């Protein structure tokens, strides 16, 4: 069966890689990008849909543009970039859940979303708690399949400079040696590896809610997206 994909957050580090991989994959006949900003990639199988993600009604008004097989949600920011905790939660929780609701209403069967290692709605850290609440809300909506991917710190070249990630790039070889066994999931992970993982689990045809960690050789379903 030929599939149509929708990617939200396509201008970001992982989202851009996801779009590139989807356009090369023969399983997909069309890739739709949902974006607030201009998208610089051109391809005969690519459709760009502009939106500001203002609220659920704004997304629902897009109608058939959201009628896809698989939704790849790569939306995300940082508290520093957003400016405050509330603005961060608006992107990483509210926008993600609104997108899930709107695409489910339009007929999407599968929702894939990037979260973060350690996400839990009971976490002490605000960042992890927001991610956990998002996961729980999406899991409860009723998609045929939900895949939550929980990478650690993302590596790759961004348009913006993030000092912490630059430091992590330098320390990645040390982390590879020190973080072993159950701690492997806390190793920094390349954005392209996350993109590859999203497509890998999307094409498995599994139903239900699944949580996945990295590295890729450990990318197996862990169970429902509830609190750890």
Secondary structure, DSSP 8 states (H G I E B T S, - for coil): --EEEEEESTTSHHHHHHHHHHHH-TTEEEEEEEESS------TTEEEEE-----HHHHHTTGGGG--SEEEE-----HHHHSSHHHHHIIIIIIHHHHHHHHHHHT--EEEEE--TT--TT-SSHHHHHHHHHHHHHHTS--SEEEEEE-SSEES--SS--HHHHHHHHHHHHHHHH--GGGGGGS-EEHHHHHHHHHHHHTT---EEEEEESSGGG------SS--
